[in-house]
Amino acid sequence: MRQLVVLLKTLFMAGCAIVIFGVITRQLRNLDRFIPLVPPSWMVGAGILLMGAGAILCFICFGLFALGGALTPGPAFPDPGVFISRGPYQYVRNPMAEGGLLALAGWGAYRQSVSTLILVVVMAGLMHLIVVYVEEPKLERRFGPSYRNYKSRVSRWFPTRRAL
């Protein structure tokens, strides 16, 4: 029963993200006619691969967060009681953000939408600022030495080859 609840929470959170970014990118596509760039046709295939890889990575991360209790409303919502360092998190500290960016970049490439690809760059910059100035200090305060040790061994954005 617990696995079913985790699966449903994971699907719900993933669905919410898809709907929100679907609405945003649909509106952004209206700007494409004002941008004098036309992406090459090979980007359609690359976009499908990026969307798939990003969606799988996000789904795994949402699942790990659900298993860790992060998707259960409470005083610490949406933060889990323990930080997650298994699965993709043993190779990179922000795989959920990277998965989302990959999926969004894939969508932009698939739709050949320059405005969506610009959004990916803007979102990457904003995510970096949020991670560096908000998320990481909060996690350091919350988890102390164990998180600092994790930070010293696992890269923020570029996956490391060695697992923890």
C-alpha positions in Angstrom: 0.0 0.0 0.0 2.8 2.4 0.9 4.4 1.9 -2.6 1.1 2.8 -4.2 0.8 6.0 -2.2 4.4 6.9 -3.1 3.7 6.2 -6.8 0.5 8.4 -6.7 2.3 11.2 -5.0 5.1 11.0 -7.5 2.7 11.0 -10.4 0.8 13.9 -8.9 3.9 16.1 -8.4 5.2 15.3 -11.9 1.8 16.0 -13.4 1.7 19.4 -11.6 5.1 20.4 -13.0 4.1 19.3 -16.5 0.9 21.3 -16.4 2.6 24.5 -15.0 5.4 24.5 -17.5 3.1 23.4 -20.3 1.0 26.6 -19.7 4.1 28.8 -19.5 5.7 27.4 -22.7 2.4 27.6 -24.6 2.3 31.3 -23.8 6.0 31.8 -24.6 5.6 30.2 -28.1 3.7 33.4 -29.0 7.0 35.2 -28.8 8.8 32.8 -31.2 7.5 34.7 -34.2 9.5 37.8 -33.0 12.7 35.9 -32.7 14.6 35.6 -36.0 16.1 32.2 -35.2 15.0 28.9 -36.6 16.3 25.8 -34.8 17.6 23.0 -37.1 15.3 20.1 -37.8 17.6 17.6 -36.1 16.7 19.2 -32.8 13.3 17.5 -32.9 14.9 14.1 -32.3 17.3 15.4 -29.8 14.4 17.0 -28.0 12.6 13.7 -27.6 15.7 12.1 -26.1 16.2 15.0 -23.7 12.6 15.0 -22.6 12.7 11.3 -22.0 16.0 11.5 -20.0 14.8 14.5 -18.0 11.4 13.0 -17.2 12.9 9.7 -16.0 15.4 11.6 -13.8 12.7 13.8 -12.4 10.4 10.8 -11.8 13.2 8.9 -9.9 13.9 12.1 -7.8 10.2 12.7 -7.0 10.0 9.0 -6.0 12.9 9.3 -3.7 11.5 12.5 -2.2 8.1 10.7 -1.7 9.9 7.8 0.0 11.8 10.3 2.2 8.6 11.9 3.4 9.1 15.2 1.5 5.8 15.1 -0.2 3.8 14.7 3.1 2.3 18.0 4.3 3.7 19.0 7.6 5.9 21.6 9.4 8.9 20.9 7.1 6.9 20.5 3.8 8.3 20.2 1.2 11.6 19.2 2.8 12.2 15.7 4.0 13.3 14.9 7.5 16.6 13.6 6.1 18.5 14.7 3.1 18.5 12.2 0.2 21.9 11.0 -0.9 21.0 7.8 -2.8 20.0 7.2 -6.4 21.0 10.1 -8.6 21.8 12.2 -5.5 24.9 10.1 -5.0 26.4 11.5 -8.2 25.1 15.1 -8.3 23.4 17.3 -5.6 20.6 18.7 -7.8 19.4 15.9 -10.1 15.7 16.9 -9.9 16.5 20.4 -11.1 18.7 19.0 -13.8 16.0 16.6 -14.9 13.5 19.4 -15.1 15.9 21.5 -17.1 16.6 18.6 -19.4 12.9 17.9 -20.0 12.2 21.6 -20.6 15.1 21.9 -23.0 13.9 18.8 -24.7 10.4 20.3 -25.0 11.8 23.5 -26.5 13.9 21.5 -29.0 11.1 19.3 -29.9 8.7 22.2 -30.5 11.6 24.2 -32.1 10.7 27.0 -29.7 13.6 29.5 -29.3 11.6 31.3 -26.5 11.4 28.0 -24.5 15.1 27.4 -25.0 15.7 30.9 -23.7 13.5 30.1 -20.7 15.7 27.1 -20.0 18.8 29.3 -19.7 17.0 31.8 -17.5 15.6 29.0 -15.3 19.1 27.5 -15.0 20.5 30.8 -13.8 17.6 31.3 -11.3 18.0 27.7 -10.0 21.7 28.2 -9.5 21.0 31.4 -7.4 18.3 29.7 -5.4 20.5 26.6 -4.7 23.5 28.6 -3.7 21.9 31.3 -1.6 18.8 29.6 -0.2 18.7 25.8 -0.5 22.3 24.9 0.5 22.5 27.3 3.5 19.2 25.9 4.7 20.3 22.3 4.3 23.6 23.1 6.1 21.7 24.6 9.1 19.3 21.7 9.1 21.7 18.7 8.7 25.0 20.2 9.8 28.2 18.1 9.3 26.5 15.3 7.4 25.4 17.7 4.7 28.7 19.5 4.6 30.5 16.2 4.2 28.0 15.3 1.3 28.7 18.7 -0.3 32.4 18.1 -0.2 32.1 14.8 -2.0 29.3 15.4 -4.5 29.2 18.2 -7.2 26.4 20.7 -7.3 25.7 20.5 -11.1 28.1 18.2 -12.8 27.8 14.5 -12.0 30.8 12.8 -10.4 31.9 9.4 -11.6 32.2 7.8 -8.2 29.2 6.9 -6.1 29.1 7.7 -2.3 
